Amino acid sequence: MKTKELLALLACPQCLGRLEAVPGEDCPEGFACNACNCVYPVREGIPVMLVDEALPREAWDAGARTKEARS
Ligand SMILES: [Zn+2]
């Protein structure tokens, strides 16, 4: 499925808003919600649309791709 088609189907599970492919639609590594300032990772080609798996945008931009366990 093309990224554009995915973007049309998917919505942020938190705010139900539109998502943006990052870094780009050609090879998305994640889907970002600008309203929630978070990124849902794409793992092995599958978008993980779970609030629990979403990374803060700052962490994503810093290179994180999995959520760090909080102690
Ligand atoms: Zn959102």
N, CA, C, O and the ligand as a Tripos MOL2 file, in Angstrom:
@<TRIPOS>MOLECULE
protein
  285   283    72     0     0
PROTEIN
NO_CHARGES

@<TRIPOS>ATOM
      1 N           0.8520   -1.2060    0.0000 N.3       1 MET1
      2 CA          0.0000    0.0000    0.0000 C.3       1 MET1
      3 C           0.8810    1.2470    0.0000 C.2       1 MET1
      4 O           1.8890    1.3090    0.7050 O.2       1 MET1
      5 N           0.5000    2.2090   -0.7760 N.am      2 LYS2
      6 CA          1.2930    3.4270   -0.8330 C.3       2 LYS2
      7 C           1.1090    4.2590    0.4310 C.2       2 LYS2
      8 O           0.0800    4.2030    1.1030 O.2       2 LYS2
      9 N           2.1350    5.0220    0.7200 N.am      3 THR3
     10 CA          2.0910    5.8370    1.9280 C.3       3 THR3
     11 C           0.9160    6.8070    1.8950 C.2       3 THR3
     12 O           0.2550    7.0310    2.9100 O.2       3 THR3
     13 N           0.6600    7.3840    0.7120 N.am      4 LYS4
     14 CA         -0.4620    8.3310    0.5910 C.3       4 LYS4
     15 C          -1.7840    7.6690    0.9630 C.2       4 LYS4
     16 O          -2.6280    8.2790    1.6200 O.2       4 LYS4
     17 N          -1.9630    6.4060    0.5350 N.am      5 GLU5
     18 CA         -3.1900    5.6820    0.8460 C.3       5 GLU5
     19 C          -3.2710    5.3870    2.3380 C.2       5 GLU5
     20 O          -4.3350    5.4790    2.9510 O.2       5 GLU5
     21 N          -2.1270    5.0320    2.9070 N.am      6 LEU6
     22 CA         -2.0910    4.7890    4.3470 C.3       6 LEU6
     23 C          -2.4650    6.0490    5.1150 C.2       6 LEU6
     24 O          -3.2450    6.0120    6.0670 O.2       6 LEU6
     25 N          -1.8890    7.1620    4.6770 N.am      7 LEU7
     26 CA         -2.1590    8.4210    5.3760 C.3       7 LEU7
     27 C          -3.6350    8.7870    5.3100 C.2       7 LEU7
     28 O          -4.1750    9.3970    6.2320 O.2       7 LEU7
     29 N          -4.2810    8.4100    4.2130 N.am      8 ALA8
     30 CA         -5.7040    8.7150    4.0710 C.3       8 ALA8
     31 C          -6.5410    7.8580    5.0100 C.2       8 ALA8
     32 O          -7.6250    8.2580    5.4350 O.2       8 ALA8
     33 N          -6.0220    6.6660    5.3290 N.am      9 LEU9
     34 CA         -6.7830    5.7400    6.1730 C.3       9 LEU9
     35 C          -6.5030    5.9370    7.6500 C.2       9 LEU9
     36 O          -7.3890    5.8090    8.4950 O.2       9 LEU9
     37 N          -5.2390    6.2530    7.9430 N.am     10 LEU10
     38 CA         -4.8300    6.2920    9.3450 C.3      10 LEU10
     39 C          -5.1430    7.6300    9.9840 C.2      10 LEU10
     40 O          -5.1440    8.6760    9.3340 O.2      10 LEU10
     41 N          -5.4080    7.5630   11.2720 N.am     11 ALA11
     42 CA         -5.5750    8.7810   12.0560 C.3      11 ALA11
     43 C          -4.8690    8.5830   13.3820 C.2      11 ALA11
     44 O          -4.6630    7.4590   13.8410 O.2      11 ALA11
     45 N          -4.5080    9.6920   13.9790 N.am     12 CYS12
     46 CA         -3.8850    9.6260   15.2920 C.3      12 CYS12
     47 C          -4.8800    9.0160   16.2890 C.2      12 CYS12
     48 O          -6.0130    9.4860   16.3930 O.2      12 CYS12
     49 N          -4.4670    7.9750   17.0190 N.am     13 PRO13
     50 CA         -5.3860    7.3490   17.9780 C.3      13 PRO13
     51 C          -5.7120    8.2470   19.1730 C.2      13 PRO13
     52 O          -6.6640    7.9900   19.9100 O.2      13 PRO13
     53 N          -4.9250    9.2890   19.3540 N.am     14 GLN14
     54 CA         -5.1870   10.1700   20.4920 C.3      14 GLN14
     55 C          -6.1700   11.2850   20.1460 C.2      14 GLN14
     56 O          -7.1260   11.5360   20.8800 O.2      14 GLN14
     57 N          -5.9230   11.9500   19.0200 N.am     15 CYS15
     58 CA         -6.7500   13.1170   18.6870 C.3      15 CYS15
     59 C          -7.5560   12.9000   17.4100 C.2      15 CYS15
     60 O          -8.3500   13.7550   17.0190 O.2      15 CYS15
     61 N          -7.3490   11.7470   16.7590 N.am     16 LEU16
     62 CA         -8.0260   11.4080   15.4950 C.3      16 LEU16
     63 C          -7.6840   12.3830   14.3770 C.2      16 LEU16
     64 O          -8.4140   12.5100   13.3940 O.2      16 LEU16
     65 N          -6.5640   13.0640   14.5490 N.am     17 GLY17
     66 CA         -6.1410   14.0260   13.5420 C.3      17 GLY17
     67 C          -5.3270   13.3800   12.4340 C.2      17 GLY17
     68 O          -5.0070   12.1920   12.4800 O.2      17 GLY17
     69 N          -5.0080   14.1760   11.4600 N.am     18 ARG18
     70 CA         -4.2290   13.7040   10.3120 C.3      18 ARG18
     71 C          -2.7780   13.4790   10.7050 C.2      18 ARG18
     72 O          -2.2360   14.1220   11.6040 O.2      18 ARG18
     73 N          -2.1710   12.5310    9.9860 N.am     19 LEU19
     74 CA         -0.7830   12.1950   10.2480 C.3      19 LEU19
     75 C           0.0830   12.6040    9.0670 C.2      19 LEU19
     76 O          -0.3920   12.8000    7.9490 O.2      19 LEU19
     77 N           1.3560   12.7240    9.3570 N.am     20 GLU20
     78 CA          2.3360   13.1170    8.3470 C.3      20 GLU20
     79 C           3.4660   12.0920    8.3600 C.2      20 GLU20
     80 O           3.9920   11.7460    9.4170 O.2      20 GLU20
     81 N           3.8340   11.6120    7.1720 N.am     21 ALA21
     82 CA          4.9220   10.6430    7.0960 C.3      21 ALA21
     83 C           6.2520   11.3360    7.3460 C.2      21 ALA21
     84 O           6.5150   12.4010    6.7880 O.2      21 ALA21
     85 N           7.0860   10.7400    8.1790 N.am     22 VAL22
     86 CA          8.4290   11.2600    8.4250 C.3      22 VAL22
     87 C           9.4460   10.1500    8.1600 C.2      22 VAL22
     88 O           9.1630    9.0030    8.5050 O.2      22 VAL22
     89 N          10.6000   10.4180    7.5740 N.am     23 PRO23
     90 CA         10.9860   11.7510    7.1010 C.3      23 PRO23
     91 C          10.2880   12.1600    5.8040 C.2      23 PRO23
     92 O          10.3130   13.3360    5.4410 O.2      23 PRO23
     93 N           9.6700   11.2210    5.1050 N.am     24 GLY24
     94 CA          8.9830   11.5750    3.8700 C.3      24 GLY24
     95 C           8.1210   10.4070    3.4160 C.2      24 GLY24
     96 O           8.2330    9.2970    3.9350 O.2      24 GLY24
     97 N           7.2650   10.6710    2.4440 N.am     25 GLU25
     98 CA          6.3420    9.6320    1.9940 C.3      25 GLU25
     99 C           7.0320    8.5330    1.1850 C.2      25 GLU25
    100 O           6.4750    7.4490    1.0090 O.2      25 GLU25
    101 N           8.2350    8.8070    0.6950 N.am     26 ASP26
    102 CA          8.9450    7.8020   -0.0940 C.3      26 ASP26
    103 C           9.3950    6.6240    0.7590 C.2      26 ASP26
    104 O           9.3340    5.4710    0.3320 O.2      26 ASP26
    105 N           9.8450    6.9310    1.9650 N.am     27 CYS27
    106 CA         10.3380    5.8640    2.8370 C.3      27 CYS27
    107 C          10.0180    6.2160    4.2830 C.2      27 CYS27
    108 O          10.9110    6.5550    5.0600 O.2      27 CYS27
    109 N           8.7570    6.1360    4.6360 N.am     28 PRO28
    110 CA          8.3590    6.5710    5.9780 C.3      28 PRO28
    111 C           8.9240    5.6650    7.0660 C.2      28 PRO28
    112 O           8.8380    4.4390    6.9880 O.2      28 PRO28
    113 N           9.4970    6.2920    8.0700 N.am     29 GLU29
    114 CA          9.9620    5.5570    9.2430 C.3      29 GLU29
    115 C           8.9660    5.7100   10.3760 C.2      29 GLU29
    116 O           9.0030    4.9910   11.3750 O.2      29 GLU29
    117 N           8.0710    6.6730   10.1860 N.am     30 GLY30
    118 CA          7.0790    6.8890   11.2180 C.3      30 GLY30
    119 C           5.9850    7.8070   10.7020 C.2      30 GLY30
    120 O           6.1200    8.4370    9.6530 O.2      30 GLY30
    121 N           4.8960    7.8700   11.4640 N.am     31 PHE31
    122 CA          3.8080    8.7830   11.1360 C.3      31 PHE31
    123 C           3.6500    9.7550   12.2960 C.2      31 PHE31
    124 O           3.4140    9.3540   13.4360 O.2      31 PHE31
    125 N           3.7820   11.0140   11.9900 N.am     32 ALA32
    126 CA          3.7990   12.0280   13.0340 C.3      32 ALA32
    127 C           2.4500   12.7200   13.1450 C.2      32 ALA32
    128 O           1.7890   12.9960   12.1440 O.2      32 ALA32
    129 N           2.0520   12.9970   14.3940 N.am     33 CYS33
    130 CA          0.8940   13.8460   14.6380 C.3      33 CYS33
    131 C           1.4090   15.1700   15.1760 C.2      33 CYS33
    132 O           2.0200   15.2270   16.2430 O.2      33 CYS33
    133 N           1.1550   16.2280   14.4270 N.am     34 ASN34
    134 CA          1.6430   17.5370   14.8480 C.3      34 ASN34
    135 C           0.8700   18.0720   16.0370 C.2      34 ASN34
    136 O           1.4190   18.8040   16.8600 O.2      34 ASN34
    137 N          -0.4060   17.7120   16.1320 N.am     35 ALA35
    138 CA         -1.2190   18.1940   17.2420 C.3      35 ALA35
    139 C          -0.7350   17.6090   18.5660 C.2      35 ALA35
    140 O          -0.6680   18.3070   19.5770 O.2      35 ALA35
    141 N          -0.3970   16.3110   18.5470 N.am     36 CYS36
    142 CA          0.0450   15.6340   19.7750 C.3      36 CYS36
    143 C           1.5590   15.6980   19.9430 C.2      36 CYS36
    144 O           2.0940   15.3210   20.9850 O.2      36 CYS36
    145 N           2.2480   16.1840   18.8990 N.am     37 ASN37
    146 CA          3.6940   16.2880   18.9500 C.3      37 ASN37
    147 C           4.3440   14.9370   19.2330 C.2      37 ASN37
    148 O           5.2770   14.8320   20.0290 O.2      37 ASN37
    149 N           3.8250   13.8960   18.5600 N.am     38 CYS38
    150 CA          4.3860   12.5750   18.7620 C.3      38 CYS38
    151 C           4.4780   11.8590   17.4140 C.2      38 CYS38
    152 O           3.8830   12.2800   16.4210 O.2      38 CYS38
    153 N           5.2420   10.7640   17.4100 N.am     39 VAL39
    154 CA          5.4520    9.9900   16.1850 C.3      39 VAL39
    155 C           5.1400    8.5230   16.4570 C.2      39 VAL39
    156 O           5.6100    7.9460   17.4370 O.2      39 VAL39
    157 N           4.3380    7.9310   15.5720 N.am     40 TYR40
    158 CA          4.0510    6.5060   15.6540 C.3      40 TYR40
    159 C           5.0120    5.7870   14.7270 C.2      40 TYR40
    160 O           5.0420    6.0710   13.5300 O.2      40 TYR40
    161 N           5.7980    4.8610   15.2590 N.am     41 PRO41
    162 CA          6.8370    4.2310   14.4360 C.3      41 PRO41
    163 C           6.2630    3.2640   13.4130 C.2      41 PRO41
    164 O           5.1990    2.6760   13.6130 O.2      41 PRO41
    165 N           6.9950    3.1130   12.3080 N.am     42 VAL42
    166 CA          6.6920    2.0710   11.3340 C.3      42 VAL42
    167 C           7.7250    0.9760   11.5430 C.2      42 VAL42
    168 O           8.9260    1.2010   11.3940 O.2      42 VAL42
    169 N           7.2430   -0.2180   11.8910 N.am     43 ARG43
    170 CA          8.1670   -1.3310   12.1450 C.3      43 ARG43
    171 C           7.9330   -2.4180   11.1200 C.2      43 ARG43
    172 O           6.8360   -2.9650   11.0050 O.2      43 ARG43
    173 N           9.0000   -2.7270   10.3640 N.am     44 GLU44
    174 CA          8.9290   -3.7420    9.3090 C.3      44 GLU44
    175 C           7.7800   -3.4450    8.3540 C.2      44 GLU44
    176 O           7.0620   -4.3410    7.9100 O.2      44 GLU44
    177 N           7.6310   -2.1640    8.0570 N.am     45 GLY45
    178 CA          6.6280   -1.7560    7.0820 C.3      45 GLY45
    179 C           5.2260   -1.6060    7.6330 C.2      45 GLY45
    180 O           4.2960   -1.2670    6.9020 O.2      45 GLY45
    181 N           5.0730   -1.8590    8.9270 N.am     46 ILE46
    182 CA          3.7390   -1.8080    9.5210 C.3      46 ILE46
    183 C           3.6610   -0.6500   10.5120 C.2      46 ILE46
    184 O           4.4130   -0.6130   11.4850 O.2      46 ILE46
    185 N           2.7550    0.2920   10.2680 N.am     47 PRO47
    186 CA          2.6040    1.3990   11.2200 C.3      47 PRO47
    187 C           2.0590    0.8960   12.5560 C.2      47 PRO47
    188 O           1.0650    0.1710   12.6120 O.2      47 PRO47
    189 N           2.7250    1.2940   13.6070 N.am     48 VAL48
    190 CA          2.2930    0.8870   14.9500 C.3      48 VAL48
    191 C           1.4770    2.0330   15.5400 C.2      48 VAL48
    192 O           2.0260    2.9710   16.1170 O.2      48 VAL48
    193 N           0.1670    1.9410   15.3850 N.am     49 MET49
    194 CA         -0.7040    3.0470   15.7850 C.3      49 MET49
    195 C          -1.2200    2.8370   17.2050 C.2      49 MET49
    196 O          -2.4230    2.7270   17.4430 O.2      49 MET49
    197 N          -0.2840    2.7860   18.1280 N.am     50 LEU50
    198 CA         -0.6420    2.5910   19.5290 C.3      50 LEU50
    199 C          -0.1230    3.7570   20.3470 C.2      50 LEU50
    200 O           1.0360    4.1520   20.2180 O.2      50 LEU50
    201 N          -0.9790    4.2990   21.1810 N.am     51 VAL51
    202 CA         -0.5680    5.4250   22.0160 C.3      51 VAL51
    203 C           0.6410    5.0410   22.8650 C.2      51 VAL51
    204 O           1.5460    5.8470   23.0780 O.2      51 VAL51
    205 N           0.6430    3.7950   23.3470 N.am     52 ASP52
    206 CA          1.7390    3.3350   24.2000 C.3      52 ASP52
    207 C           3.0700    3.2870   23.4600 C.2      52 ASP52
    208 O           4.1290    3.3730   24.0830 O.2      52 ASP52
    209 N           3.0260    3.1510   22.1340 N.am     53 GLU53
    210 CA          4.2580    3.0200   21.3540 C.3      53 GLU53
    211 C           4.7060    4.3450   20.7500 C.2      53 GLU53
    212 O           5.7920    4.4280   20.1760 O.2      53 GLU53
    213 N           3.8940    5.3620   20.8710 N.am     54 ALA54
    214 CA          4.2320    6.6520   20.2820 C.3      54 ALA54
    215 C           5.4230    7.2760   20.9870 C.2      54 ALA54
    216 O           5.5430    7.2140   22.2110 O.2      54 ALA54
    217 N           6.3030    7.8780   20.1940 N.am     55 LEU55
    218 CA          7.4590    8.5630   20.7590 C.3      55 LEU55
    219 C           7.2220   10.0620   20.7280 C.2      55 LEU55
    220 O           6.6160   10.5840   19.7920 O.2      55 LEU55
    221 N           7.7040   10.7560   21.7570 N.am     56 PRO56
    222 CA          7.6720   12.2200   21.6870 C.3      56 PRO56
    223 C           8.4640   12.6860   20.4720 C.2      56 PRO56
    224 O           9.4920   12.1030   20.1280 O.2      56 PRO56
    225 N           7.9810   13.7320   19.8330 N.am     57 ARG57
    226 CA          8.6350   14.2040   18.6100 C.3      57 ARG57
    227 C          10.1080   14.5390   18.8470 C.2      57 ARG57
    228 O          10.9530   14.2790   17.9900 O.2      57 ARG57
    229 N          10.4090   15.1130   20.0040 N.am     58 GLU58
    230 CA         11.8060   15.4780   20.2900 C.3      58 GLU58
    231 C          12.6830   14.2350   20.3520 C.2      58 GLU58
    232 O          13.8080   14.2360   19.8520 O.2      58 GLU58
    233 N          12.1590   13.1670   20.9720 N.am     59 ALA59
    234 CA         12.9290   11.9250   21.0750 C.3      59 ALA59
    235 C          13.1340   11.3170   19.6900 C.2      59 ALA59
    236 O          14.2090   10.8120   19.3650 O.2      59 ALA59
    237 N          12.0730   11.3780   18.8820 N.am     60 TRP60
    238 CA         12.1720   10.8500   17.5160 C.3      60 TRP60
    239 C          13.2330   11.6150   16.7300 C.2      60 TRP60
    240 O          14.0850   11.0160   16.0750 O.2      60 TRP60
    241 N          13.1720   12.9200   16.8010 N.am     61 ASP61
    242 CA         14.1190   13.7470   16.0640 C.3      61 ASP61
    243 C          15.5460   13.5450   16.5630 C.2      61 ASP61
    244 O          16.5100   13.7730   15.8330 O.2      61 ASP61
    245 N          15.6670   13.1110   17.8240 N.am     62 ALA62
    246 CA         16.9900   12.8570   18.3840 C.3      62 ALA62
    247 C          17.5020   11.4770   17.9960 C.2      62 ALA62
    248 O          18.6300   11.1150   18.3320 O.2      62 ALA62
    249 N          16.6780   10.7050   17.2890 N.am     63 GLY63
    250 CA         17.1390    9.4180   16.7810 C.3      63 GLY63
    251 C          16.5010    8.2070   17.4420 C.2      63 GLY63
    252 O          16.7510    7.0770   17.0230 O.2      63 GLY63
    253 N          15.6870    8.4160   18.4610 N.am     64 ALA64
    254 CA         15.0440    7.2940   19.1310 C.3      64 ALA64
    255 C          13.9920    6.6600   18.2230 C.2      64 ALA64
    256 O          13.2680    7.3640   17.5190 O.2      64 ALA64
    257 N          13.9110    5.3590   18.2390 N.am     65 ARG65
    258 CA         12.9040    4.6650   17.4260 C.3      65 ARG65
    259 C          12.0610    3.6990   18.2670 C.2      65 ARG65
    260 O          11.0870    3.1260   17.7800 O.2      65 ARG65
    261 N          12.4390    3.5310   19.5000 N.am     66 THR66
    262 CA         11.5960    2.7550   20.4070 C.3      66 THR66
    263 C          11.4710    3.5330   21.6970 C.2      66 THR66
    264 O          12.3510    4.3040   22.0790 O.2      66 THR66
    265 N          10.3740    3.3120   22.3410 N.am     67 LYS67
    266 CA         10.1260    4.0410   23.5640 C.3      67 LYS67
    267 C          11.0200    3.5000   24.6680 C.2      67 LYS67
    268 O          11.1190    2.2900   24.8700 O.2      67 LYS67
    269 N          11.6590    4.3990   25.3670 N.am     68 GLU68
    270 CA         12.5120    3.9690   26.4660 C.3      68 GLU68
    271 C          11.6520    3.6050   27.6530 C.2      68 GLU68
    272 O          10.6440    4.2460   27.9490 O.2      68 GLU68
    273 N          12.0840    2.5570   28.3190 N.am     69 ALA69
    274 CA         11.3770    2.1590   29.5360 C.3      69 ALA69
    275 C          11.5950    3.2230   30.6050 C.2      69 ALA69
    276 O          12.7090    3.6950   30.8310 O.2      69 ALA69
    277 N          10.5230    3.5690   31.2310 N.am     70 ARG70
    278 CA         10.6260    4.5670   32.3010 C.3      70 ARG70
    279 C          10.7370    3.8760   33.6430 C.2      70 ARG70
    280 O          10.0220    2.9170   33.9350 O.2      70 ARG70
    281 N          11.6370    4.3780   34.4390 N.am     71 SER71
    282 CA         11.8140    3.7530   35.7450 C.3      71 SER71
    283 C          11.0690    4.5420   36.7970 C.2      71 SER71
    284 O          11.0910    4.1780   37.9730 O.2      71 SER71
    285 ZN         -2.7630   13.3690   17.6360 Zn       72 ZN72
@<TRIPOS>BOND
     1     1     2 1
     2     2     3 1
     3     3     4 2
     4     3     5 am
     5     5     6 1
     6     6     7 1
     7     7     8 2
     8     7     9 am
     9     9    10 1
    10    10    11 1
    11    11    12 2
    12    11    13 am
    13    13    14 1
    14    14    15 1
    15    15    16 2
    16    15    17 am
    17    17    18 1
    18    18    19 1
    19    19    20 2
    20    19    21 am
    21    21    22 1
    22    22    23 1
    23    23    24 2
    24    23    25 am
    25    25    26 1
    26    26    27 1
    27    27    28 2
    28    27    29 am
    29    29    30 1
    30    30    31 1
    31    31    32 2
    32    31    33 am
    33    33    34 1
    34    34    35 1
    35    35    36 2
    36    35    37 am
    37    37    38 1
    38    38    39 1
    39    39    40 2
    40    39    41 am
    41    41    42 1
    42    42    43 1
    43    43    44 2
    44    43    45 am
    45    45    46 1
    46    46    47 1
    47    47    48 2
    48    47    49 am
    49    49    50 1
    50    50    51 1
    51    51    52 2
    52    51    53 am
    53    53    54 1
    54    54    55 1
    55    55    56 2
    56    55    57 am
    57    57    58 1
    58    58    59 1
    59    59    60 2
    60    59    61 am
    61    61    62 1
    62    62    63 1
    63    63    64 2
    64    63    65 am
    65    65    66 1
    66    66    67 1
    67    67    68 2
    68    67    69 am
    69    69    70 1
    70    70    71 1
    71    71    72 2
    72    71    73 am
    73    73    74 1
    74    74    75 1
    75    75    76 2
    76    75    77 am
    77    77    78 1
    78    78    79 1
    79    79    80 2
    80    79    81 am
    81    81    82 1
    82    82    83 1
    83    83    84 2
    84    83    85 am
    85    85    86 1
    86    86    87 1
    87    87    88 2
    88    87    89 am
    89    89    90 1
    90    90    91 1
    91    91    92 2
    92    91    93 am
    93    93    94 1
    94    94    95 1
    95    95    96 2
    96    95    97 am
    97    97    98 1
    98    98    99 1
    99    99   100 2
   100    99   101 am
   101   101   102 1
   102   102   103 1
   103   103   104 2
   104   103   105 am
   105   105   106 1
   106   106   107 1
   107   107   108 2
   108   107   109 am
   109   109   110 1
   110   110   111 1
   111   111   112 2
   112   111   113 am
   113   113   114 1
   114   114   115 1
   115   115   116 2
   116   115   117 am
   117   117   118 1
   118   118   119 1
   119   119   120 2
   120   119   121 am
   121   121   122 1
   122   122   123 1
   123   123   124 2
   124   123   125 am
   125   125   126 1
   126   126   127 1
   127   127   128 2
   128   127   129 am
   129   129   130 1
   130   130   131 1
   131   131   132 2
   132   131   133 am
   133   133   134 1
   134   134   135 1
   135   135   136 2
   136   135   137 am
   137   137   138 1
   138   138   139 1
   139   139   140 2
   140   139   141 am
   141   141   142 1
   142   142   143 1
   143   143   144 2
   144   143   145 am
   145   145   146 1
   146   146   147 1
   147   147   148 2
   148   147   149 am
   149   149   150 1
   150   150   151 1
   151   151   152 2
   152   151   153 am
   153   153   154 1
   154   154   155 1
   155   155   156 2
   156   155   157 am
   157   157   158 1
   158   158   159 1
   159   159   160 2
   160   159   161 am
   161   161   162 1
   162   162   163 1
   163   163   164 2
   164   163   165 am
   165   165   166 1
   166   166   167 1
   167   167   168 2
   168   167   169 am
   169   169   170 1
   170   170   171 1
   171   171   172 2
   172   171   173 am
   173   173   174 1
   174   174   175 1
   175   175   176 2
   176   175   177 am
   177   177   178 1
   178   178   179 1
   179   179   180 2
   180   179   181 am
   181   181   182 1
   182   182   183 1
   183   183   184 2
   184   183   185 am
   185   185   186 1
   186   186   187 1
   187   187   188 2
   188   187   189 am
   189   189   190 1
   190   190   191 1
   191   191   192 2
   192   191   193 am
   193   193   194 1
   194   194   195 1
   195   195   196 2
   196   195   197 am
   197   197   198 1
   198   198   199 1
   199   199   200 2
   200   199   201 am
   201   201   202 1
   202   202   203 1
   203   203   204 2
   204   203   205 am
   205   205   206 1
   206   206   207 1
   207   207   208 2
   208   207   209 am
   209   209   210 1
   210   210   211 1
   211   211   212 2
   212   211   213 am
   213   213   214 1
   214   214   215 1
   215   215   216 2
   216   215   217 am
   217   217   218 1
   218   218   219 1
   219   219   220 2
   220   219   221 am
   221   221   222 1
   222   222   223 1
   223   223   224 2
   224   223   225 am
   225   225   226 1
   226   226   227 1
   227   227   228 2
   228   227   229 am
   229   229   230 1
   230   230   231 1
   231   231   232 2
   232   231   233 am
   233   233   234 1
   234   234   235 1
   235   235   236 2
   236   235   237 am
   237   237   238 1
   238   238   239 1
   239   239   240 2
   240   239   241 am
   241   241   242 1
   242   242   243 1
   243   243   244 2
   244   243   245 am
   245   245   246 1
   246   246   247 1
   247   247   248 2
   248   247   249 am
   249   249   250 1
   250   250   251 1
   251   251   252 2
   252   251   253 am
   253   253   254 1
   254   254   255 1
   255   255   256 2
   256   255   257 am
   257   257   258 1
   258   258   259 1
   259   259   260 2
   260   259   261 am
   261   261   262 1
   262   262   263 1
   263   263   264 2
   264   263   265 am
   265   265   266 1
   266   266   267 1
   267   267   268 2
   268   267   269 am
   269   269   270 1
   270   270   271 1
   271   271   272 2
   272   271   273 am
   273   273   274 1
   274   274   275 1
   275   275   276 2
   276   275   277 am
   277   277   278 1
   278   278   279 1
   279   279   280 2
   280   279   281 am
   281   281   282 1
   282   282   283 1
   283   283   284 2
@<TRIPOS>SUBSTRUCTURE
     1 MET1         2 RESIDUE 1 A MET
     2 LYS2         6 RESIDUE 1 A LYS
     3 THR3        10 RESIDUE 1 A THR
     4 LYS4        14 RESIDUE 1 A LYS
     5 GLU5        18 RESIDUE 1 A GLU
     6 LEU6        22 RESIDUE 1 A LEU
     7 LEU7        26 RESIDUE 1 A LEU
     8 ALA8        30 RESIDUE 1 A ALA
     9 LEU9        34 RESIDUE 1 A LEU
    10 LEU10       38 RESIDUE 1 A LEU
    11 ALA11       42 RESIDUE 1 A ALA
    12 CYS12       46 RESIDUE 1 A CYS
    13 PRO13       50 RESIDUE 1 A PRO
    14 GLN14       54 RESIDUE 1 A GLN
    15 CYS15       58 RESIDUE 1 A CYS
    16 LEU16       62 RESIDUE 1 A LEU
    17 GLY17       66 RESIDUE 1 A GLY
    18 ARG18       70 RESIDUE 1 A ARG
    19 LEU19       74 RESIDUE 1 A LEU
    20 GLU20       78 RESIDUE 1 A GLU
    21 ALA21       82 RESIDUE 1 A ALA
    22 VAL22       86 RESIDUE 1 A VAL
    23 PRO23       90 RESIDUE 1 A PRO
    24 GLY24       94 RESIDUE 1 A GLY
    25 GLU25       98 RESIDUE 1 A GLU
    26 ASP26      102 RESIDUE 1 A ASP
    27 CYS27      106 RESIDUE 1 A CYS
    28 PRO28      110 RESIDUE 1 A PRO
    29 GLU29      114 RESIDUE 1 A GLU
    30 GLY30      118 RESIDUE 1 A GLY
    31 PHE31      122 RESIDUE 1 A PHE
    32 ALA32      126 RESIDUE 1 A ALA
    33 CYS33      130 RESIDUE 1 A CYS
    34 ASN34      134 RESIDUE 1 A ASN
    35 ALA35      138 RESIDUE 1 A ALA
    36 CYS36      142 RESIDUE 1 A CYS
    37 ASN37      146 RESIDUE 1 A ASN
    38 CYS38      150 RESIDUE 1 A CYS
    39 VAL39      154 RESIDUE 1 A VAL
    40 TYR40      158 RESIDUE 1 A TYR
    41 PRO41      162 RESIDUE 1 A PRO
    42 VAL42      166 RESIDUE 1 A VAL
    43 ARG43      170 RESIDUE 1 A ARG
    44 GLU44      174 RESIDUE 1 A GLU
    45 GLY45      178 RESIDUE 1 A GLY
    46 ILE46      182 RESIDUE 1 A ILE
    47 PRO47      186 RESIDUE 1 A PRO
    48 VAL48      190 RESIDUE 1 A VAL
    49 MET49      194 RESIDUE 1 A MET
    50 LEU50      198 RESIDUE 1 A LEU
    51 VAL51      202 RESIDUE 1 A VAL
    52 ASP52      206 RESIDUE 1 A ASP
    53 GLU53      210 RESIDUE 1 A GLU
    54 ALA54      214 RESIDUE 1 A ALA
    55 LEU55      218 RESIDUE 1 A LEU
    56 PRO56      222 RESIDUE 1 A PRO
    57 ARG57      226 RESIDUE 1 A ARG
    58 GLU58      230 RESIDUE 1 A GLU
    59 ALA59      234 RESIDUE 1 A ALA
    60 TRP60      238 RESIDUE 1 A TRP
    61 ASP61      242 RESIDUE 1 A ASP
    62 ALA62      246 RESIDUE 1 A ALA
    63 GLY63      250 RESIDUE 1 A GLY
    64 ALA64      254 RESIDUE 1 A ALA
    65 ARG65      258 RESIDUE 1 A ARG
    66 THR66      262 RESIDUE 1 A THR
    67 LYS67      266 RESIDUE 1 A LYS
    68 GLU68      270 RESIDUE 1 A GLU
    69 ALA69      274 RESIDUE 1 A ALA
    70 ARG70      278 RESIDUE 1 A ARG
    71 SER71      282 RESIDUE 1 A SER
    72 ZN72       285 GROUP 0 **** ****
